[in-house]
């Protein structure tokens, strides 16, 4: 009977390991995605004519 329980628990070992790794890296991946999304939204407000000039216009 102990062998039967051990076989069942051995099947879920890799799944539990991958779940723990996913829980560790999911917040990092989500925060990087948020940073990319926020940095991409800031570029829409720039005027390409003004930002590409060398001298400042008055």
N, C-alpha and C positions, 0 to 999 in steps of 0.2 A: 504494500500500500504506500510506503514511503517513496518507492521508485516512481509510482504513478504521479505523485505530487511533484516530484523533482522534474520529471519530463515536462509537465505542464508549465512549471515556473521557468524552465529553460527556454521555452518557446517565446515567452514574453520578455526575456532579458534584453535582447537587442532593441526591441520596440521601446522599452522603458529608457534605455540609454539614449536613443535618438530623441525621445520626448524631452529628456533633461537637457540635451544639447540645444534643442529648439527653444526651450524656455530660457536658456542662457543667452542665445544670440538674437532672439526675436526683438527684444527692446532696442538693441543696437541697430538692427536693420530698419526698424520702423523709424527711429530717430534720424537715421541718415536719409531715409526717404522724405521725411518732413523737411529736413534742411535743404535738400535738393529742390523740393517743391517751392519753398520760400525763396530761395535764391533765384529760381527761374521766373518768379512773378515780379521781381524787382526790375528786370530788364525792360519791361514794356513801357515804362514811363520816360525812357531816355529818347531824346530827339537825335536821330543819326546825323543830321546836318550840323547841329551845334557841337556834338561830341567829336565829330571828325575834323573840325577846323583846327588849325594850328594857332592862329591868333584869336584873341578874345574880341568879339564884336561888341560895339557900343550902341 
